[in-house]
Structure formats: structure tokens, C-alpha cells
């Protein structure tokens, strides 16, 4: 279970257009020319080659079987195989097995909008998942699979529709920037049983609402309903074509169970049953449609295990079925040009599904065509095989006026909870409140459940979740703990948690291959300690109810062994040469195409570090993350008051890492009052086009002087980490220097937020490769601005010579951040991944990017982690 948004905060979505390719963060391989070689050989030489090939294949096969057999016997015999430890789950009770995550909690979260990569998708959750992992080993692939999730393969539902762009017709389904929708996203969502979304596609506006209900007689997980309200602003130039809307609602059984169509010829006037089926988890089930508006319904059934390409399946079917008989050759030809045929068929008014089924279809797609405006209600009821199922009453409750009434009630309850959770009255204007609602709704509405296998790349010799949970715990503490528990349960035997979870075919289809394998030597910042820090402090202050406090303590008690293992993984694998130093492993010391080798594991990707990576490096941000982690473990051990959780070791680590004098000795430049990384570095590095023997002309790195061990002189987010973590004493002169750097318009300050890298840096806004535009080299990021703002708020309340100045900077920065995000949302309809520091704060990168940009809501509420 992941608390994310439509575009996950550290995901790499495949570029969908040339402009997208330039603007977004990508790590593309350079273009390589491919030449064809002509081979001329006579008949005899071909025969010899065939014999040699067969011989070689036979030898290779024998060698392969021998190696696989060796690995098998080593594993069975208990002999240590070091490489395979990365696929061994951590040996401790799962956090998600706690009683608080069972019973009503588990069933209450069973159905939901847990497919954030499509515009509207519904599935059952996989709540007790021990992930299998696929280890890439040079001799082959070994598949280690733990206990599968309770529902690893769900019944899934989703919406597609025909959209119009530049006079052409396209199928909409999977969220992608190339669709160029005017807007899409949840305006309300409570993360459990209610949500409302607005989608603007050119002249068409679709309002989709989701409701979950536990009616008498319903099966496990209850029932659910989807309402789709379709409106159209007529375009005079294409009135006739735009007068009819085509919606496609599908159900697909990932287990392969057959789905039955309601009747051969569907007509809402003759009854509402669309489909039925049976599953072990929910029993017999039925899908019904209700509408007061006249509509025509067609359907198609398919037998397929591939749920990630349903768009192509439906679009191809529409393209080849246009009311006249087609030869097989013509069908295959038209499938290649399905988007063109889709456009022609739409214009001709002959676009429809064929009203046919494959044998034992496990996917059913229903096409609902009607004149604008129209509204349809779709109801899913489970447990229909029960004697007390009362199907007719439950369908009636989930359609028509009764559904309208419940949706209005859900909207009122969302608003009441929003006001209670964030208390924005008198803090921001109504326009900002609307943006705050959207941020909250999209964050919990973007929660997804995934199952599958992580691909682990073995060496040849948590990332955003913490920021998300700072918001989610204030909304629903149980969902927050559930998400953290799932993340911790991903841990392997060494205490390592993969940086990114790209699980299942649907998720893999959205991510370029180079970002899929996870390296067990690399790990993202332990940001989950941000939320744990907040929960522990507030629990000590009795800010939770008695039942919530009991559950938090139980959670921490179960999670502690995993948190310790996670900490120790960082403490051993990321340690530097000096006692109190750390550095992010995984930087490429042999890089020849990068201006500055990236540090992906830091989460700050292309932020400039030492020009020549080696083990002498000291990374300031990781040192500060380790202080936060150690402080958390010490605080948790104190809170639990249990001898088995001895926090003395962590207390000593806290004292060492918070020692202001040691910090200054190894990271402070006293002349500027700035903190820096340390490493083997030279500023005289550039990219230059060079001729190479292997691949022709390439843009390669050129080093103009010998690097030396020194502080790395780049002011930016990394250099502010001691300030962000509140390590600097309020009376220290260093604090004054930090405020100088923050407020300096020639360095970090803009009217839209703080730059990620100072304008004075030699790498400011420079590309890292030919295909790698600047990412953390200038643009404004909300997560780091939130932490900086949190510290300004802290120092504005601490007595000292810089208290008043910190307060002034805090107020101005807060106002700038809120204003810019709100203006962008009003103008574009989206929250963005990052914001341009020069072009009037324009949103950049992925969108909608709720993720850590949703922290703007906490900035509005002035809700910062307790210190």
C-alpha cells in the first residue's frame, strides 16, 4: 500500500511527447547509429555454421543447467550464497499482521480507487502482502516468492472514453500528459468510501463519483457504486459529432475467472443487469447500470491475462469492427492504424463494440453511448449467492436519487473533516482553501495497492513516504500507520528496503526499464522517520485519544526491530571513513558522460556533489538524516519503557551527530557561514563534444585540473540541512549566516520559493548530459521548502538574536509558496512536481503531482513537525 498521487513522487513516467521529454527528468541513453552488414556465404559454409551453432547451443545449455543445479543444491543444503540474501525477507513478525490492521479495518479498505495510474480505476486491496522478488543473476533468474497477498489478483474496474483533440478522436484511459487534459483529479476523497473527481477533456467535462456501502447481505468488502455525469460545451464547428458521448466501463478478473454478460442484447429499459460472476473473496457478484437518460449499450468480452494493455485491446476492437465484414488480413492491417480508424469510425457514426464474447471471457467492456448531457450510475453488489442478499434493494440504494443523496452526504462529511483537521479559517482565502482540498483529496485518492515482484539488480563486485504521511496522519491515523507498516514489511534480511516499488505489469508499463532494477547497495533517505518523529512527540504530549495512543504504541513496539535493522543497514553500508561521516553509495566513479555523477539514492538526483566520487566523501544531508533516525529510535525506546528496546546506543549516536563543534569542523566553511559536502573535487569540469572510435561524436566530460579533497562549494538545499534539522543553536552566528543565504536574492531567494541551487553555483541550471536537463539545479521543490519553512517557524519562536528576522523571512516565504502554488493550480488545474524559479514560478515536470507538493496544505495550516 503506497500513499502516493496520480504521478508518484519518485516515479519515472515514460515521456509522451518531445516537449515532455525535454522538460521532465529523464536518463535517456544517447542515440546510437545502427548499421546493417551484408553477409555473403555459400551453401557449404551455411551448413558448417549450422553445425557449429548447434554444438555451441548444446554446450551452453549444459553449462547453464550445471550452474543452476549448483545454485539449487547450495540453497537446499544451507550453504551461504551471499548474492541471494537480498531476496530473503526480514525474519520478524510483520507489522501489518497487528490486530489493528485486521477485522473491520481490513474489510473497510477492501474496495477502493486503488489504481491511480488510470483516470478512474477500482480494485480490491492486497493488504497482507509479502512481496516476491526477482533476482537478476548473471547465470539466469531465480524467483523467490513469499506468501502471496490475500487478494494478489483482484477484480478490477475502470473507465475509458472517446476524447476529441484537434478534430481527431482518441481513447482515454491511462493517465498521460500527452492527453493534454484541461484538468483531472479528486476534488473530494476521504481515502475510504467516498470520492468525487472532475475531468476536463477539451469541451467535455466528466464528473466521476465513487461510493462504498456495506448493505445487509453484502459479501466481503461490501458494495460500491460509480456515478458518471457527462457534460459538453458544444463546439459550433463540430456540433453533430460532439453531440454523442462514448463511455466504456469494464470489469476484468485478474485471476481469470469467467465473467458473464447480463443478456445477449443489453437495454437499460429491460433491466439493469450488465454482468455477473463469482470469486472466492466476495462470492457471487453482479454489476448493474441505471440511468434516466436514453443510451445505447454494446459490449465485448475478451480472454486475456494482460491487464496493462486494455486500452489497446478496446481501441483495436473498435477499429476493426465498423459494421461491415472484414477479411483477417484487413483486420490485422486496421489494428496497426487503430487510432486512425477510430477517428474515421467516430465521424461515420458506426463506432461500436461487436456484442460478442471470447470463450470464458475474463474481461467485459461495456460501451455506453448517449447524447450529452447524460448521467449513469453503475452499481457493484457482492455476496449475491446469500439467501439474505436483497440484491434489488441494494442496487436501488446505490443508484438514482438514493445514490445522489449519499454522495451529497459524503461531500458534507469531507468538508467537515477537512475543516476540523486543518483549521484553515482566517489563515488563507477561499481560493487557497479549494487548492488545499484538492491536495488532500488527491493524496488519499491517489493511494494505490500493488502486488508483484521487485527486480533486484545485484552488484557485480523509502523515499517520499515520510513526506506524504505528515499530511495523511492528520487526516486518518489508521491509514497512515497501515502505509508505513506495508513499507517496513518490504524489508529484506539485511535491513534494506528497495528505493522504489514498481510492482506488476501495469506499474512496469509506465516506467522506463533502466529505473526498474533496485540495487541493494542503494537506499533512499529514511524519510519515514519524519512522521515517526511527529507521532512520538505528540504521543508523549497526550495529543491522541486513548485508543489511538494504544494503537500507536502497539505499532511502534512491533515496528521497532525493523526500524533498528533499517538504521543499522544505513549505519554500516553508507558509513564514511570518519566516525561521524556518511556518504550515499551508488555514485558512478567511472562516469564519462555526466557533468557531475548523479546521487540518485539521496533523492536529490543531479544536485552537485564531489566531482570525483570515492570513499572519502562526506555527504551532509545523509549525516543529518542519520541524526533524525537515531533520535527517533532513542525516543521510541523511551516511550515504550521496555527493556527489550534499549536506546542507549542511539542516545550516544544522537550526541555524536548533534555535536555542533564536530559538525562545523567537517562541514562548515567559516568564511561564508555555509555548510558543504566534502570530497575529491574540482570546479574545472565541463562537457565537450568529442570524436570517439566506437560511437562517433559524443558529449563527454572533460576535467581540466586534478581534483583535491576539499569542501564542495555549492550552496543549495543540501547546505541547508543542518538548518532544516534544527541542529544550529538559536544564539549561534552560524544561524545568522544561514538566514543571509536563504534571503539572498542573488543566491536562493525568489518570489515563488527557494531555489534548489544558488545562482552563484558553477553548475546552476546546467545539463548533466546531452539528454539530462537540470532537475535539482535551480527549480523550486515543495518538500525542501516545507522543511526550511518549518525551521524558520521554529527559530521564530526561539529566543535569540535572530528570532525576529527568522519570523519575517518565515512569513514572506510562506506567502510566496502558497500564492505560487495556488496561482498555478487556478491557471492549469494541477499541482506540479516542481516550479520554475525564473518564469513566474511556472509549474514544471510531472502533473498532477500531489505527492510532496501537497505539503502546501500543511504550509497553509502552519502545521509543522514538533521539535
Protein Blocks (a to p, Z undefined) as FASTA:
>chain_A
ZZddfbdfkbccddfbfklmmmpccddddddddddddddddfklmmmmmmmmmmmmmmmm
mmmmmmmmmmmmmmmnopacfklmmmpccddddfklpmklgmjlmmmmmpccfbfkbmbd
cddddfbccdddddddfkbccdddddddfblbccdddddddddeehiacddfbdcfklop
abgcdfbdehlmgccddddehjbccdddddddddehiaehiaadddddddddddfklmmm
mmpccdddddddfkopacddfbfbdcfklojbfbdcddfklopaddddddfbdcdddddd
dddfblklmmmmmmmmmmmmgoiacdfklmmmmmmmmmmmmmmmmmnopaccehiacehi
abdcddddddddddddddddehklpmklommlmmmmmgcjllmmmmmmmmmmmmmmmmmm
nopghkacfklmmmmmmmmmmmmmmpccdeddddddddfklmmmmmmmmmmmmmommlmm
mmmmmmmmmpcfkopacfbacedjklmmmpcfklmpccfkbccdffklmmmmmmmmmmmn
opacfklmmmmmmmmmmmmmmmmmmmmmmmmmmccfbfkbccdehiafkbckbfbacdfk
nonomaccdfbgcfkbccfklmmmmmmmmmmmmmmmmmnopaklccklmmmmmmmmmmmk
lmmmmmpcfknopacddddddfbdcddddddfklopadddddfbdcdddddddddfklmm
mmmnomacfkbmklmmmmmmmmmmklmgcckbccfbdfkbmkgoiafbfklccfklopac
fklmmmmmmmmmmmmmpgcfklmmmmmmmmmmmmmmmmmmmmmmmmnopacfbdcfklgo
iaehjdddfklmmmmmmmmnopacdZZ
